[in-house]
Amino acid sequence: MKNLKNLFLNEKFILSIILLNAVVIFLQSFNMDNIWIQITDMICTLIFIVEMGIKHVALGVKNYWKSRWNRLDGTLVILSIPSIIAFFSPISMMDLSFLMILRLLRSLRFLRVLHFFPNIGQVIKGFKLAIRESYAILLCFLLLIVLFGLINCSLFKDMAPMYFGTPLKAIYSVFRVCTVEGWYEIPDAIAAATSPTIATLVRIYFSLLLLAGGIIGMSFINSIFVDAMVADNNDDVKAKLDEIEKKIDEISSKLK
């Protein structure tokens, strides 16, 4: 019994089950859903449920749910329970929307592999710090995209309705230009519906929009985001350098 408990608390064993389940999910996405794949999927789910129960006994309910990773694992395990119900239910009796949700929940199980990556906690911490430090810039950039989307909707909705027919289409088109995605197709579509002089002005306008938003703007946002992500590491390095400098000063004073 103790060996069985240690097996389910072994991270390498659980990681191998997660990877096996990922292969099963991959095969199911290609409609290769025969009885053996379904059985393997159910066994993986049962192993996750047993692992969750053993951890509850070993750590206690309160301590188990105190850990963020355990909360993620536990939530995903609970969401996986419908797949066992589906195994014993006739497919014809299931609603199509339920099957789509079930497929999505199966795919979410692969998220469990995240906490097996080294230093993932530090990466997530840096990502949160970067979001906190750069959210104002991101919000301003989003507002500018919305603003130019509304302006372009008023200017070009009759010339290129497929890109600017509605405010939402216009905002998405401006976002495409700022992310350098098909930026030349949009002004070319407008140019085809107008005179050569207007077409030239349109191309110049979208080139400037690409330069300001897509090249300078995105580069500026990336630099702030990356700088914020590594700021925590820079603080650690600075603290260590200050400590080394302090020790050097102590040694120098003793030598004198």
N, C-alpha and C positions, 0 to 999 in steps of 0.2 A: 504493500500500500504506500509505503514511504517512497519507494522507487518510482511509483506511478505519479505521486505528487511532485517529486523532483523533475520528472519528465515534462509535466505540464508547466512547470515554472522555469524550464530551460528555454532561454530566448532563442537559441539556435534551432531547437525543435519547432518552436512557434513560427520562426521566420521561414523554415522550410514548408510548413503548412500554408502560410500566407502566399508563398511563391507558387505552390501547387494550386492553390485556389485561384491565383491570378491566371495560371495557364488554363484552368477550367473555364473561367470567365471569358478568356480570349477565344476559346473554342466555341463557347455558347454564342458569342457575338457573330460567328459565322454559321449559325443555325445547326452546328454539330452537337445537337442536344439529345444524344441517345441515352439509353438507360444507365450505362456505366458512367457517363459524365455526370448524370443527375445524381447517382449514388455517391460518386466522389465529392460532388458539391455538398451533398447533405452530410457526409462524414466530416468534411472540413468545418462545416457550420457547427456540428455537434462537438467537435474538438474545441472550438472557440468558446462554446457555452460551458463546457466542462472546465476549461482554463479559467474562465471568469468566475465560476463557482468556487474553484480551489483557491483563487486569489482572495475571494471574499472571506474564506475561512482562515487563510494564512495571515492576511493583513487586517481583517475586520472591515465591516461595511463602510464605516466612517473614513478610515485611512485609505481604503481602496478608491473611493470617490473623491478624496482630497487631491489625488494626483491628476494633473491635467491629461497625461497620456492615458491613464486608466479610464478617465471620463470619456475620452475619445474611443478607446477600445470597447468599453462597456456599451456606449451608445450604438456603435457599429454592430456589436453582437446582438443587441436587442432588435435593431433594424433588420438583422439577418434572419430572425425567427420566421417571418412569413415564407421564406424559401422552403423551410421544412414543411409548413402547412401546404404549400403548393405541390410538394412532392407526392402527397397523399390525396390531392384533389384532382379531379379530371380537368384537363386543360379546357375542354369545351364548356365547363361550367364557370370558368373564370371570365371576368370582364377584361376587355383589351387594355383599358387604362391601368388596371391592377397589374397586368403582366408587364407593362412599360415601367411602372413604379418598381416592381420586383427586380427587373433587370438593372435599373439604376442603383437600387440598394445593394445588389450583388457587386456592382462595380466599385461602390464606395468602400468595400472591405479592404481593397488594396491600399487605402490610406494608412492602414495599420503599419505598413512597412516603414513609414516615415521615421518613427522614433528609433529605428535600428541604425539609421545613418549616424556617423560620428559627428559630433558638434552641431547636431540639428537644433538643439536648444539655443545655442549661441547665434545661429543663423536667424532663427525666428525672433530672438530678442533684438538683433540688429535690424530686421525688417520692420518690427514695430517702432523702433526708434526712428528709422528713416521715414515711415509714414507720418509720425508725429512731428518731425522736423520739416517735412516738405508738403504737408497737406494744404497749406495756404497757397503755395505755388501751383499745385495741382488744381486747386479750386479756381484760381484765376485763369489758368489755361483752359479749363472746362468752360468757364463763363465766356471767354473769348471765342471759343469754338461755337457756342450757342449764339453769340452775337453775330458772328460772321455767317452762321447758318441762316439766321433770320434775314440778314441783309441780302445774301445770295438768293434766298427764296423769293424775295421781292423783285430782284433784278432779272433772274434767269428762269423763273418757273415756266414761262411760256416757251422759251427757247430750248430748254432741256428738262422737260417734266419728269423724265425717269430719274434725274438726279436732284432736282429742286422743286418738284411738284407740290410737296408738302413741307412744313417746317422740319419734321422728323427726317425726311429724306435729305433735306438741305444740310442739317446738322451732321448727319452721317457722312455726307459727301465731303464736307469740310474736314471732318475727322480723318477721312481717307487721304485727303490731300496732305494734312499735317503729319500723317504717318507714312508718307511717300508710297501710298498704295494706289496705283492707277491714277496718279495725279495728272498725267498728260491726257488720259482718255476723257476726263470731264471737260476741260477747256476745248478739246477738239470737237466734242459733241455740240457744245455751244457755238463754236466757230462755224460748224457746218450749217447752222440755221440762221446765220446773219451775214452781213456784208464783210468784205475783206478788211476794211478799216476797223470795224468793231471787233472782228476776230483777232486782229493784232493786239488791240487793247485788252481783250479778254485774256489772251495768252500771257501778256505782261502782268496783268493783275494776278492771275493764278501762280505765276512764277514768283512774284513777290510774296504771295501768301505761303507758298511752299518754303521760300527762303526764311521768312520770319517765323512761321509756325513749325514747319517740318524739320528744318535744319538747325536754326539758331534756338528756337523754343524748345524742341525735344532734347537737344544737346545740353541746354541749360538745366532742364529738369533732371536729366540723367546724371549730370555732374553733382547736383545737390543731393539727389537720392543716394548715389554711391558714397559721397562724402559722409552723409549721415549714417550709413550702414557701417562704415569703418571707424566712425568717431569713437565708439566704445573701445575698440582695439587700440586706437591712438591714445586714449586716456590710460589704458593699462600700461602701454609702453612708456608713456610720460611718467607715470608713478614709479615704474621700475628704474627709469633713468634718474629720477630725483633721489630714490633710495641709494643707488650706486654713487651718485655725486655726494650724498651725505656721508657715506662710508669712506669715500676718498678723502673728504675734508677731515674726518676723524683721524684717519691714518696719518695725514699730513701734519695735523696738530701734535700727534704723539711723537712723530719723527723729529719735529722741531724741539 
